[in-house]
């Protein structure tokens, strides 16, 4: 069996001086207290990391966290990236205050799996072990550790260490590994220089994969960097994955510019934020309700910032209850969708609750109505579990987004988002357009565009009943604002495909629309057509025709427009009328001139004069029916 790295991180938790660091050293051989101050004081101050080889020769990552209440920030930083927990309780002391607070934090962070180690068993007898075991069972009742194995161990004698490793080995098969899909996201928990290479940052990869040569963003620093190299547990690798402890060497980043709490992430997918929407749950044993605009300490990823809580409906959140809230931060952070966080009271510093970020880039709504809309938005996103559901919910709320805007809001890479949008469009959950710039529309917004277009067509038909339709450009330009027009064209094309709309010779009409003309207008139409046919190629002026029919100017224009749209007459040079049947007959004759024809030939063919023939030929040129070739013209094949 070969040694194999597993994308799984297990974190220790428990009260100060309960033997977490010694237990990790007994299992891995690594002393996680690396700082001189830690050695001198005999307590863990910073996070420690060690690889643990299991009996199956699989290797997982252990994170050793501080147990002192003053170092809760470091504890949360470590616990935020773990997949399972090793809760440590000393057999000579039992459950202590930080044991309880650490368990609260782990529960709020959504940890679902773990093992409990009773340490220092060499210092007590069996009856004390039984007593502490009962104490632990009482503590964990109703929590995710309620059925977790409780393993008595001694780091001093080695008793129980191999049993603990075997149980952790079984845990690997139970814990679902983190998905390697999505855009890379790694909160930084350590930074240090390496001579000849540059700045190295370490952390637990929350999402995605990272490879040497990748370009990444460092947020909220706001700087782009190139990944020089990647290591997992001190060994160089080509690629590291979500769920692994990763060290990344970054180019063009100064050590003093970067700090714990910053995030290394995929390029152009994330940005800094000062306001997030979230579901917040208050712990049942919190002494006081959380009130509107209360100042709190927010622990998210490896960052620790002060924030104000904006309750979107009630003025207080009572212990044991959950509510959608906004967290308005006093300095920017990088946050990931569905990232867990911890909230501690400002003073005294106690863990009071936690939850999940649902909108990383929020803005404070003005007024009660908008606050309630924001509340509903959070509640809807809270039920969106799958990636596709999340994307659909975001689009539904905004109605219309550019692809780049959605990529940022959904925190998806371009290739992944494109695939999700195609899937959602096939399921008719949204509409995805690529017309120069890419746009995404919700079903509601698409239906609004459709109704707007169909209503505009219907209104046009009612006002111009004798016309066969409206020119597409006129319909689009008069109905839609500038930034909607490209999309409206695509919508119109889809309506044509769906046979709700038809297009004839560039004119758009409702599918079942037929132009009409009343009896009086019909009589005038016949007179106009007869005049055109009588004069033939001695083209009549429109103004002369107007005097021969008994119609007011507006109605006359309607009749002429109707006849033009139905190809009964052609308007030449803006002032002459020509019967459409005469022009069609002329074109058929000209097709016989394979070598082309001159103006004089057309003049002789029609028995007309240059005054009328030249504008007719220029009309044919303009329509693309003919083309000049020297002194001649030719009929184009189309």
RAGI-V348952 format. One line per field, one symbol per residue. ss: DSSP state (a for helix, b for strand, c for the rest). Layout:
# RAGI-V348952
ss: ???
This chain:
# RAGI-V348952
ss: cccbbbbbbbbbbccccccaaaaaaaaacccccccaaaaaaccccccbbbbbbccccbbbbbbbccccaaaaaaaaaaaccccbbbbbbbccccccaaaaaaaaaaaacccccbbbbbbcaaaccaaaaaaaaaaaaaaacccccccccbbbccccccccaaaaaaaaaaaaaaccccccccccbbbccbbbbbcccbbbbbbbbbbcbbbcccbbbbbcccbbbbbbbbbbccbbbcbbbcccbbbbbbccccaaacccccbbbbcccccbbbbbbbbbbbcccccccbbccbbbbbbbccbbbbbbbbbccccbbccccbbbbbbbbbbbbbcccccbbbbbbcccccbbbbbbbbbccccccccaaaaaaaaaaaaaaaccccaaaaaaaaaaaacbbbaaaaaaaacccaaaaaaaaaaaaacccbbbbbcccbbbbbaaaaaaaaaaaaaaaaaaaaaccccccbbaaaaaaaaccaaaaaaaaaaaaaaaacccbbbbccbbbbccccccccaaaaaaaaaaaaaaaaaccccbbaaaaaaaccccaaaaaaaaaaaaacccbbbbcccbbbbaaaaaaaaaaaccccccbcaaaaaaaacccaaaaaaaaaaaaacccbbbbccbbbbccc
